[in-house]
Amino acid sequence: GDVVTPTRERYRGTLIGNMGYSRDEASQAIADGRLDAVAFGTAFLANPDLPARFRLGAELNAPDSSTFYTQGAEGYTDYPTLGTS
């Protein structure tokens, strides 16, 4: 359910959301004043150039969850950036 609305009603400090927001959903939540910022976890992991992709409306790399929480660089530093994809 919606946890942002009741939280915002009770809390006036900086509120940062991180619940699988798309670029457009995040922008709308900030514009509406429901959130002050949105964090992008796995989207940022799979897209090291996420701000540029958002700015350009570029397609996002899909995160590979089979490489999460493993040793080594695979899944952390090997996603293609816009210039290499």
N, C-alpha and C positions, 0 to 999 in steps of 0.2 A: 504494500500500500504506500500511500504518500506519506513520507516522514518529513519532507521539507516544509510543507505548509504549517503543520503544528509547531515544528521547531522554530521557524521564522516568527511565528506569532508570539513565542515565549522568549526568544533570544535575539537581542539586537546587535550582538557583536558580529565579527566577520564570519560568514558561513560559507564553507567550501563543500561542494557536492562532489561525489565520486561514485556514481551508480550506473555506469555504462551509457552515459550521455553521448549522443551524436553531436557533431559540431553545431548543427542548427538548434537542437534541444538545449545545449549549453548556452548558446547565444541568447535564446529566448528566456531561459531561466534567469540569466543575469539582467537582461533588459527589463524583465518584469519585477526585478528586485527580490525575487525569491532566494537567489544565491548571489554571493559576491564574486565567486570564482568557481571554476570546475577543474578538477584534477583528472588527468587521463592516464591511467596505469598501463594496462596491456596495450592500448592503442599507441601509447608513446613508446613502449618497448619494441613493438613491431614497426614503428615508423619514427626513426630517430630524427627525421625532418618534419615532424608532425605540424609545427606552426606554419611551415611553408606549404605543406599539403592543404591545410585548412585555408590558408590565404588564397591559394590557387584553385581550390575546389578539386584537387587531384584525388584520384582513387587511393584508398589506404591498403597497405599490406595487411593480410590476415595474420593474427598472431598464431604461433604454433605452440599450443599448450603442452605438447609432449616434451618440449625443451625447457619448460619452466622448472625452476628449483633444481637444476642439474649443475654439475661441475663443468668448467670449460666455457668457451666463448659462444658455442652454438646456441642460437636462440636469443643471444644478448647483443652480439655485435655483427651479425651476419645478414641482417635484413637490408634489402636494397634501398638506396635513397633515390630521389627523383632523377638525379644525374646518372645513376647507374642501372636503373630498372628498365 
